[in-house]
Amino acid sequence: MSDPSFDLTTQPWIRVRLLDGSLAELSLRDLFARAHEVTMIAGELPTQDVAVLRLLLAILRRSLPGERGTAAWGRLWRRGHLDPTQIEEYLDRWADRFDLLHPVAPFYQVASLQPPKSGTKGIANLIADQPREGRGLFTTRTGAALDTMGFAESARWLLHLHAFDSGGTKSVAAGPNRSRSARIAWCGGLGMVVIQGETLFHTLLLNLPIASKDSDPSRDAAAWEAGLVEDEQGAVPRGPVDVLTWQSRTVRLVHEGDRVMRCIVGPGRPLTLDNRHHVEFMTNWSRRSEKTGGLVLRPRTHLPGRTIWRGLPALLAEVGDDSLHPGRWRQWLSSLREDEQLGAGQLVGLRIVGVQFDSNGGSIQEGFDDGLALEADVVASPVLRALAVSAVGDADRGARSLGDLAKELAEAGGASGDIPGARQSIAREAGYAALDHPYRMWLRSLTADTDIDEARLAWRRTVTRHVRTLARELVDGATPAAVTGREVSRGSGPSAKTVYLDAAIAERRFQKQIRVSFPDLYAPQKGAAE
């Protein structure tokens, strides 16, 4: 009887959404051949989709080592589909390493990994949305699905484990340090940014910086090319492909028949986050000065619950902007537009993906993702970037003014303790929610031909219109006590004082704050009577 096998290059396992909206599972070979027919990867979680995308990018890089520079990239882009010849040749060369059940070198696993005395663990330790010993927050599984998993889904979660697994104590001592203690997996420490195109073909190329400085194909290598994980002692990435396929865990899947029943998970190759901007292209960075006088770049993570557009000041950071440093994804997209490899008016999507861990990094508390559409010129043009960022500042000022009004209305009504602050936060978030769709539509309308001053004024009119509508609702809903008013304390210590505050006064203060925040909306028009 032949050994069991599940060849990821020929067996369908990658869940995708096709152009007609239907879902399908494709093998690696089929996916690359049909990437132009696929809208997006559509796995169980957005983080899983990112993990699969990073595998595809690694294979594409290793299949096309001779393609260098924006001009070469442009030729690939204009073809409209991937040429399967080189990709097929590469997959043929390494086909045995893509076998999930290979007896010696199973894909992304260590065949010799032995379970601890307590035995193997259930598949809950492989799945991000599955409760682990009471620590999980939610699950999409019930019944028998809690106990076993097919090979296709196991492969997807295996990639996710290496990319986003939580830290802490694992079931078995493994890795170079022969320890059970593991750091958060590599992608879990990043604020992932994915550039999306109309099809998966476009998405793959948009996330494929291939300038000469981006990698040395003769030095770089994927995990399956470098030997077994347990033999890897180095913690210095050889290049972007090494990072894309970084083995953050040492794993072995335990199967019976055609189902994965259990797993063994231990620490993998440790990798510090600092100064990896030359090899990690899918995140932005923060700069910080060390006491030794050196400069450290560290991945900038996303704030859970904050929409992507509110984080644009960090995403579209300029070189030298305070403590921010732009990611390679943004620099590459700018280069493609500047070199006219992407045409004027090219629409792209920006998507952020991330996870929030508990304070010890031992469990995933929340996963989040968000995206928006904009023209590539908004990313490439310093003027349009500055306009998009300043518009977020306008929204911040409008939302803060609304929050201040809600707080003062609460104080005027006699509320005390945490209540005024809570009302302030609720109103501020309501302001952002009201501006969410308008900002996305306004951003999408920006082009290389946009009149900057008119676009700025148009957005500020939108901000003031929405926050004033919400302010009117707050004032109309004020309690009788707030309408009557009362004396409230302001300041502390020697500067403390008591002032009278009612709903009318709070509203006037709000209107003044709006006029101060947006003076250009109230400036005398040219030609107006003196």
Secondary structure, DSSP 8 states (H G I E B T S, - for coil): ------BTTTS--EEEEETTS-EEEE-HHHHHHTGGGEEEE--SSHHHHHHHHHHHHHHHHHH-TT--HHHHHHHHHHH-S--HHHHHHHHHHTGGGGBTT-SSS-TTS-TT----TT--EEGGGT-TTS-STT--S--S--GGGGT-EEHHHHHHHHHHHHHH---EEEEEEETTTTEEEE---GGGGS-EEEEE-SSHHHHHHHT----GGG--TTT---TTTS--GGG----S--SHHHHHT---EEEEEEEETTEEEEEEEEE------TT-TTT--SSEEEEEE-TTS-EEEEEE---TT--GGGGHHHHT--TTSTTEE--HHHHHHHHHHHTTSS-TT-EEEEEEEEEEE-TTSSSEEEEEEEEEEEEHHHHH-HHHHHHHHHHHHHHHHHHHHHHHHHHHHHHHTT--TTHHHHHHHHHHHHHHHHHHHHHHHHHHH--TT--HHHHHHHHHHHHHHHHHHHHHHHHHT--HHHHH-EEEEES-GGG-EEEEE-HHHHHHHHHHHHHHH-GGGSS--TT---
